Every structure is written in structure tokens, then in C-alpha cells.
Amino acid sequence: MRREMLELAAELGCDPAPLAGADILEIRDRACARAVDAAEAIRRAEARLVRIEREALERSTLVPGARELLEELRERSVGIGIVTRNCREIAVDSLDRYRLPYDVLVAREDTPRVKPHPEHLLRALAALGVPAAAAAIVGDGRMDLEAGRAGGLRTVGYLTTERPAGYFDGLEPSFVISHLGDLTPWIFPSSS
């Protein structure tokens, strides 16, 4: 995605070098803002991102413990919000593909500011009717925890096998897990 957005920036006449350290959506926005036809540039950028997201979905596998955790949350009447920087179409297809329960989905086109900005999470909480202090975000990326901290949520770092042990250092997460099943006793201490 980064390579595609940097290529798009070059196609639009932007020097990609200063954009190399930016996140993918920031590269898209900064490059497209300089285009003669910004709306057309955004449309082209989105088409590229959606194509890449679709390809990634086709190769994806379900995270171990995801369905079980979400089903348990649903059984215990805990609101489930999915907050993603992916587009809504791909997010819905992914949730449907793996039959994952959820109550609210906030994708990148549903908010003017996405993670790491807390607005992305706060929109989901507002839709769920849950105050930030009563919520937690579980994420596998630093942006997830940055957004959670900025929004006043408890944060849980999900350490995937590709991440080094200290990946969340400096973010002071409430909890770090390497399997989603480890969340159940943290969320429901009396059931451990």
C-alpha cells in the first residue's frame, strides 16, 4: 500500500521522498490535495487501496480465538465495535466471511479522522452508547493504542507473531496479549 501511494504521489507530481515516513492515508491525502483534480485523484487512490485490501482479504486467515472471544462478548451483552482504517466494503466482507459478530463498524470513510486520531474510536463508542472510561481497544498496531490512549480508553496490545516482544513499549498498554483467549479473564475477572 505504501509503495502504491508513493507511486501515486509521483504520478500526481509530488516528490515522494518527504512522504516516505508518513502513514498510507496521510500520503494519499497530501498527494491528492496537490492534484489538479483532487476528487479524481482521491478516487484513483481509493481504487488502488481497495484493490490491495481485496487481495489481502483473499489471502487472509481468521485470527485464532477471534470468533470465540466475540461470541462470548455477545453472549455477555458486551457491545462490540470494529474500528478499521480499511474501507467499509472490505471490512464487511471480512466480518461476513468469518461470521464474526459485531454491533458497530466504523471504517475509514465513516469519519474525517482515523486512527491514531481518537475520533475514529469515539464515533464507535457513541454509537454503542458506551463512555470511553468503560471501554477498551484491542489492537495489533501502535496506532490502535495511540488512538485509545488519546480517547481515554483502556488499551490492549495484541502481539502478533510478527511483532517483537517490545513492540508496544512506550505506549503503556493496560494489558499485552499474544492470544485473544487471554482477554476473557482480563475482561471478566470472576470467570478465571
Secondary structure, DSSP 8 states (H G I E B T S, - for coil): -HHHHHHHHHHTT--SGGGTTS-HHHHHHHHHHTSSSHHHHHHHHHHHHHHHHHHHHHH----TTHHHHHHHHHHTT---EEE-SS-HHHHHHHHHHTT---SEEE-GGG-SS-TTSTHHHHHHHHHHT--GGG-EEEESSHHHHHHHHHHT-EEEEE--TTS-TTTTTTS--SEEESSGGGHHHHHSGGG-
